Amino acid sequence: ERENVFDEPEPPAIALSHGSTVTGAVQWEGGGSRAAIGLPLHQLEGILREATPGDLYLTRPITEVLLEDIQKAGVRPTAQKSLMSTQQLYAIKIEDAAAVAGVEFRSASETQTIFQRDQRALADVAPGSLLGNRFEVLASLGIGRMGVVLKVRDRDRDVLSALKLLKPEMMDQQQVERLAGQVRLLRAVQHPNVVGVLDFGQVDGLPYLLLDYVRGLTLRTLLAAGRAVPPLAALRIAKDMVSGLGAMHTERLLHRDLRPENIFLDPAGNVKLADAGIAPPLDSAAGVQLTSPSYLAPEQLEGRTLDPRADFFSAGVVMYEMFTGQVPVAGGTLTEIRTRRRETLIEPPSQHNADLPEALDQLVMRCLDPDPDKRFEDADALRTALDALAG
């Protein structure tokens, strides 16, 4: 029996802050709960996205409060800039965190990766950094579940690119080999509706994917606050999305993680599908943590063999959300989604927007059929149906 979290195979990341918050009851139609808001909570959310297993991150206010106890343990916290904001934070590595907590750290429980142990920390990479004497970091584009995405100038190619630095603890040998194979296939997908994948490698001890840089915003931004997308715009997005999927399927690639966060819109309104085939399979522990189950096909949630029709189910969820402002079945975990899909009858989109035609209901509901054999057989068939809707 393990005595403390430092004995776990993957110790948790911990972030601490200090300051005033406001707490109270929040009520909405059909329910309610308690909530807390305040700057310390905002700081914690950003810090935890940068943490790796076993790290202890402190904001400046809590460091000042705990500094005497930290120093008594012989630990000197290192000041650094947060990727998510301009705030200063202090990082304490796993061995020192155990010392501060007054427990024994057992090195055998450290997370093992195939990458070099003296790797650069993700949190150390900030605008102005130079990685591998090649990538000039210009800006942070966001923090994702697999790592951080940066806008960089690639000195070798003298172009702007998107550099996705992946969390090393997620990259075992099997995942590395799978991603390397995916990149070889993705390079063959030269299509205006798919973000180009240029390279996969290691820089300063960190695994990375090098992608074409896309100016624009994600579909998630348009869907913020539960807003539906105007029907004509939603139809155009849907057609581009399906065209991108068709190009991938031609190369025998599945997306497997289609959701609004991975659908980019350039300044002209053209769709670019990102993160194609990158998410780990669901039968791995990381996959359970890294996916958005609301968008996944039933066969994907159950770990069955997938074909292009799984991507069409995800496309159906995205279309449903664009036309109605909500997903057909919501939930936070794989188990919740599986249970609610069994117990909930999905309403056609027109039940949430009476102006939508019956033909659209039929198209979306066909994509969402739990039986893959009843969905569209290929991207051409789905695109033809969308063209017919557009008149």
Secondary structure, DSSP 8 states (H G I E B T S, - for coil): --SSGGGSSS---EEE--S--EEEEEEETTEEEEEEESHHHHHHHHHHHH--TT-EEEEHHHHHHHHHHHHHTT---EEEE-SSSS-EEEEE-HHHHHHHHT----GGGS---SS-TT---GGG--TT-EETTTEEEEEEEEE-SSEEEEEEEETTTTEEEEEEEE-GGG--HHHHHHHHHHHHHHTT---TTB--EEEEEEETTEEEEEEE---SEEHHHHTGGG----HHHHHHHHHHHHHHHHHHHHTT------SGGGEEE-TT--EEE-STTTS--TTSHHHHHHS-GGGS-HHHHTT----HHHHHHHHHHHHHHHHHSS-SS--SSHHHHHHHHHH-----GGGT-TTS-HHHHHHHHHHT-SSGGGS-SSHHHHHHHHHHHH-
